[in-house]
């Protein structure tokens, strides 16, 4: 883990004030949105406004992801043409159904030298996309999944439930594919941005599942999300003690250790090292 993705905030690419404010927010990543957050008559202005902001920079260590419009719309190709010369860190493609969608975008980015290191992220928000999650995760340039729970719920015709039981299969399929391919997987948004308690519960659910973080629609959600997806002091302490105990056991020729009355094996030590790596990445990003 070289960069945390606990909080991933959508920012409209057409709003100069929002683009400027994003430079001061304690988010791990920003999705500069040219799709849903931008009205049709603002599409052209938005891509040029965003290109200027990306060129000017000032976003520090925050990961920067540009969500373009789908390539089969009237705006997707123009988005790429304007944004690509800025050398974006990542481009997020909406409504990805198969690896072919990623390959098509990758080919467009290949035409721009500034995009040599640009990653592609996929919006996982259609039933077909979920069923093809593994092939998408293994496609060229892939860097991560963003799960679009609102669109997915619409297409599945599910009802809203606080426990999100109707979406759990889809969430887990995305997570499985992401982990198999070694890419990031970020949970969907929580729509009731003033409901801190509900947000915290959904963050806890996503974190328990193994998600790397959560997409957000409002700055008021950032602190709750950052807290939920950060290792707690107790988790960090346990990780250190597990590593120390296991290394001491190894020095005595043993293959297991015991911490707090529980067996510690190699797999637990691997998890402990990941916990400390995440804590270090968060601390580094905050500097």
Backbone torsions as a table, in degrees:
resi	resn	phi	psi	omega
1	UNK	NA	106.5	178.6
2	UNK	-99.5	-14.8	178.1
3	UNK	-151.4	131.2	178.1
4	UNK	-77.9	153.2	175.8
5	UNK	-130.8	42.7	-178.5
6	UNK	-63.2	-45.9	-176.3
7	UNK	-123.8	121.1	-177.7
8	UNK	-125.6	103.0	-169.5
9	UNK	-98.5	130.5	173.4
10	UNK	-76.4	132.0	175.8
11	UNK	-128.8	127.6	178.7
12	UNK	-62.8	129.7	-179.4
13	UNK	-71.1	-11.0	-177.2
14	UNK	-93.6	-9.1	-172.6
15	UNK	-104.0	102.6	-177.8
16	UNK	-60.1	-39.2	-179.0
17	UNK	-64.3	-41.8	179.0
18	UNK	-67.6	-37.6	178.6
19	UNK	-63.9	-36.0	179.2
20	UNK	-73.5	-42.5	-179.2
21	UNK	-63.2	-32.6	-177.9
22	UNK	-59.3	-23.8	-179.4
23	UNK	-68.7	-15.5	-175.8
24	UNK	-108.7	-4.8	-174.4
25	UNK	-86.2	142.5	-178.2
26	UNK	-80.9	50.3	179.8
27	UNK	-96.2	153.7	177.3
28	UNK	-81.7	-29.7	-177.2
29	UNK	-151.7	153.8	178.6
30	UNK	-123.7	133.7	168.9
31	UNK	-102.2	107.7	176.4
32	UNK	-80.7	110.5	-167.2
33	UNK	-96.4	123.6	172.9
34	UNK	-108.0	-0.5	-175.8
35	UNK	-98.6	-102.4	-171.1
36	UNK	-62.0	-29.8	-175.6
37	UNK	-81.4	-1.6	-176.0
38	UNK	-121.5	125.5	178.4
39	UNK	-66.7	156.4	-176.6
40	UNK	-55.5	-44.5	-176.3
41	UNK	-76.0	-2.1	177.7
42	UNK	-109.0	-1.0	-174.5
43	UNK	-56.6	-49.1	-176.6
44	UNK	-65.3	-44.6	178.8
45	UNK	-63.2	-39.0	-176.4
46	UNK	-62.2	-44.8	-176.7
47	UNK	-66.1	-33.7	178.2
48	UNK	-75.5	-36.9	176.2
49	UNK	-62.3	-43.9	-179.6
50	UNK	-67.9	-41.7	179.6
51	UNK	-58.8	-40.2	178.4
52	UNK	-65.6	-40.5	-179.9
53	UNK	-66.3	-41.9	179.5
54	UNK	-66.1	-37.5	178.7
55	UNK	-66.3	-40.0	179.7
56	UNK	-69.1	-33.2	178.1
57	UNK	73.0	-155.0	-179.0
58	UNK	100.1	10.1	-177.1
59	UNK	-94.6	7.1	174.6
60	UNK	59.7	-137.8	-178.4
61	UNK	-87.7	5.0	178.6
62	UNK	-66.6	130.9	175.4
63	UNK	-65.4	138.9	-174.7
64	UNK	-118.4	119.7	-176.8
65	UNK	-126.4	128.2	-179.9
66	UNK	-103.6	118.6	174.9
67	UNK	-90.3	113.5	177.2
68	UNK	-88.8	173.9	170.8
69	UNK	-79.8	156.2	-179.6
70	UNK	-57.9	148.8	-175.7
71	UNK	-69.8	-17.8	177.9
72	UNK	-91.6	10.5	174.2
73	UNK	-98.4	178.0	179.4
74	UNK	-74.6	-8.5	-169.9
75	UNK	-117.7	-18.5	-172.1
76	UNK	-59.6	-48.5	-178.0
77	UNK	-65.5	-38.3	178.4
78	UNK	-66.9	-36.4	176.1
79	UNK	-58.0	-46.9	-179.4
80	UNK	-62.9	-43.5	-176.9
81	UNK	-61.1	-36.2	-177.8
82	UNK	-85.0	-39.4	-175.1
83	UNK	-80.9	-36.1	-174.5
84	UNK	-55.1	-41.1	-179.9
85	UNK	-61.3	-17.1	178.1
86	UNK	-79.7	-8.5	-178.0
87	UNK	64.6	54.7	-177.1
88	UNK	-60.7	147.5	177.0
89	UNK	-62.4	-40.9	-178.3
90	UNK	-153.9	149.7	175.3
91	UNK	-119.8	129.0	-179.0
92	UNK	-101.6	121.7	-178.3
93	UNK	-100.6	124.4	-179.5
94	UNK	-79.3	158.6	172.7
95	UNK	48.1	51.0	178.0
96	UNK	-75.5	126.7	-179.7
97	UNK	-105.5	-26.1	-177.4
98	UNK	-157.9	172.3	177.8
99	UNK	-62.5	-26.6	179.7
100	UNK	-59.9	-34.2	178.4
101	UNK	-65.0	-41.1	178.7
102	UNK	-68.1	-42.4	179.9
103	UNK	-61.0	-38.7	179.2
104	UNK	-64.1	-43.6	177.7
105	UNK	-67.2	-39.9	178.8
106	UNK	-59.5	-39.2	178.9
107	UNK	-63.6	-38.2	177.5
108	UNK	-66.2	-41.4	179.8
109	UNK	-67.9	-31.6	179.5
110	UNK	-59.6	-25.5	-178.0
111	UNK	-76.9	-7.2	-177.5
112	UNK	-115.8	111.9	179.6
113	UNK	-55.2	-31.5	-179.0
114	UNK	-66.6	-16.4	-177.0
115	UNK	-100.4	20.1	-177.7
116	UNK	-56.4	-34.2	-177.5
117	UNK	-109.3	9.5	-178.7
118	UNK	-71.6	128.4	176.3
119	UNK	-89.7	159.9	173.7
120	UNK	-113.1	133.6	172.7
121	UNK	-113.5	150.4	-177.0
122	UNK	-116.1	132.0	169.1
123	UNK	-78.9	116.7	179.3
124	UNK	-98.1	96.7	-169.6
125	UNK	-146.7	12.5	176.3
126	UNK	-127.0	151.3	177.8
127	UNK	-56.8	-41.5	179.9
128	UNK	-65.7	-39.5	177.3
129	UNK	-60.8	-41.6	179.1
130	UNK	-63.3	-42.8	-179.4
131	UNK	-66.7	-24.2	179.6
132	UNK	-105.1	22.9	-171.9
133	UNK	-57.1	-42.3	-176.0
134	UNK	-66.3	-45.8	179.9
135	UNK	-65.0	-32.7	176.6
136	UNK	-67.5	-44.5	-178.7
137	UNK	-61.7	-27.7	-177.4
138	UNK	-95.7	5.8	-177.5
139	UNK	-74.6	166.5	-177.7
140	UNK	-59.2	141.1	173.9
141	UNK	69.1	2.6	-172.6
142	UNK	-62.6	134.1	179.3
143	UNK	-120.9	-23.7	-178.2
144	UNK	-179.8	166.1	174.4
145	UNK	-108.8	138.3	164.2
146	UNK	-115.0	121.7	-177.6
147	UNK	-88.3	120.9	-179.7
148	UNK	-93.0	82.2	-172.3
149	UNK	-66.6	-30.8	-179.8
150	UNK	-66.2	-50.0	179.8
151	UNK	-66.0	-38.3	179.9
152	UNK	-63.8	-44.5	179.2
153	UNK	-61.8	-38.6	178.0
154	UNK	-61.8	-48.4	-177.9
155	UNK	-67.1	-32.3	179.4
156	UNK	-81.9	-12.9	-178.4
157	UNK	62.9	37.2	179.3
158	UNK	-84.3	159.6	171.9
159	UNK	-94.3	153.2	177.8
160	UNK	-71.2	130.7	173.1
161	UNK	-137.7	138.0	-178.3
162	UNK	-61.2	-29.7	-179.6
163	UNK	-84.8	-6.4	178.3
164	UNK	56.0	27.2	-178.2
165	UNK	-55.1	-39.3	179.8
166	UNK	-64.0	-17.9	-177.9
167	UNK	-104.0	-5.1	-171.5
168	UNK	-61.3	-39.5	179.0
169	UNK	-60.6	-45.0	-179.7
170	UNK	-65.4	-42.6	178.8
171	UNK	-61.1	-44.6	-177.2
172	UNK	-70.5	-33.9	176.8
173	UNK	-64.8	-40.3	176.8
174	UNK	-64.6	-43.7	-178.9
175	UNK	-64.7	-42.4	177.8
176	UNK	-59.8	-46.0	-179.1
177	UNK	-65.4	-42.0	179.9
178	UNK	-62.9	-43.6	-179.2
179	UNK	-67.7	-37.5	178.7
180	UNK	-64.1	-33.2	-178.1
181	UNK	-94.8	-7.1	178.8
182	UNK	73.6	35.9	178.8
183	UNK	-118.4	170.2	-178.6
184	UNK	-77.0	147.9	175.2
185	UNK	-133.3	118.7	-175.8
186	UNK	-114.7	131.4	-177.6
187	UNK	-68.8	163.3	-179.0
188	UNK	-75.2	179.3	-175.0
189	UNK	-80.4	159.9	171.3
190	UNK	-111.2	115.4	-167.0
191	UNK	-72.1	-32.9	-177.0
192	UNK	-84.1	81.1	-169.0
193	UNK	-67.2	-15.6	177.3
194	UNK	-89.9	-8.4	-178.2
195	UNK	-90.4	83.8	-176.7
196	UNK	-64.9	-38.7	-179.0
197	UNK	-65.3	-44.1	178.9
198	UNK	-65.1	-39.8	177.7
199	UNK	-62.0	-45.1	-179.4
200	UNK	-60.7	-39.5	179.9
201	UNK	-66.1	-41.7	-179.7
202	UNK	-71.0	-35.3	174.6
203	UNK	-61.8	-43.8	-179.9
204	UNK	-62.0	-40.0	178.0
205	UNK	-62.6	-47.1	179.6
206	UNK	-63.0	-42.2	179.4
207	UNK	-64.3	-42.2	179.2
208	UNK	-63.2	-33.1	178.0
209	UNK	-69.2	-31.4	-178.5
210	UNK	119.7	7.3	178.6
211	UNK	-62.5	150.0	179.0
212	UNK	-80.0	-21.5	-178.9
213	UNK	175.7	-164.3	-174.8
214	UNK	-140.2	142.9	173.4
215	UNK	-80.6	144.5	-174.2
216	UNK	-127.3	150.2	179.8
217	UNK	-109.9	-4.1	-176.7
218	UNK	-151.6	140.9	179.1
219	UNK	-57.9	-25.7	-179.6
220	UNK	-64.1	-16.0	-178.1
221	UNK	-89.5	-9.2	-169.5
222	UNK	-63.2	-50.7	-174.7
223	UNK	-61.5	-42.6	178.8
224	UNK	-60.0	-43.4	-178.1
225	UNK	-68.4	-45.5	179.7
226	UNK	-59.1	-41.0	179.8
227	UNK	-65.3	-44.8	-176.0
228	UNK	-64.1	-36.0	-175.1
229	UNK	-98.9	9.7	174.8
230	UNK	-98.5	142.8	173.9
231	UNK	-61.2	136.1	177.8
232	UNK	-75.9	165.5	176.8
233	UNK	-57.9	-38.7	-179.7
234	UNK	-66.2	-39.3	179.5
235	UNK	-67.2	-39.4	178.5
236	UNK	-66.0	-43.2	179.0
237	UNK	-62.3	-44.3	179.4
238	UNK	-63.5	-42.2	180.0
239	UNK	-59.1	-44.2	179.8
240	UNK	-64.2	-42.3	-178.5
241	UNK	-68.7	-35.3	177.3
242	UNK	-64.5	-44.2	179.6
243	UNK	-64.0	-46.1	-179.7
244	UNK	-61.3	-44.5	-177.7
245	UNK	-66.2	-41.1	-178.4
246	UNK	-68.4	-40.5	178.3
247	UNK	-65.0	-37.0	176.9
248	UNK	-65.8	-39.3	179.0
249	UNK	-66.1	-41.3	178.4
250	UNK	-60.9	-39.7	180.0
251	UNK	-62.4	-22.8	178.6
252	UNK	-96.9	7.1	178.5
253	UNK	82.1	17.1	-179.7
254	UNK	-100.2	154.0	-178.3
255	UNK	-101.5	-6.9	179.3
256	UNK	-138.0	160.7	174.3
257	UNK	-131.5	173.8	177.1
258	UNK	-129.5	126.7	177.0
259	UNK	-131.2	126.2	-179.4
260	UNK	53.7	36.7	177.0
261	UNK	77.7	10.5	-178.9
262	UNK	-122.5	143.7	178.8
263	UNK	-65.9	138.4	175.1
264	UNK	-121.3	118.5	178.4
265	UNK	-116.2	-176.3	-179.9
266	UNK	-53.4	-42.7	-176.4
267	UNK	-64.7	-34.6	178.1
268	UNK	-70.0	-36.1	178.9
269	UNK	-67.3	-38.3	177.3
270	UNK	-60.8	-44.2	177.1
271	UNK	-63.2	-39.9	179.3
272	UNK	-62.9	-41.6	179.0
273	UNK	-65.6	-35.9	176.7
274	UNK	-65.3	-38.9	178.3
275	UNK	-61.1	-45.9	179.9
276	UNK	-68.4	-34.7	177.6
277	UNK	-64.8	-41.5	177.5
278	UNK	-63.5	-44.7	179.0
279	UNK	-59.5	-40.9	179.5
280	UNK	-67.8	-40.7	179.0
281	UNK	-63.6	-39.7	178.2
282	UNK	-65.6	-44.3	179.8
283	UNK	-63.7	-40.0	179.9
284	UNK	-66.1	-41.4	-179.6
285	UNK	-65.8	-28.3	-177.0
286	UNK	-80.7	-13.1	-176.5
287	UNK	-73.8	NA	NA
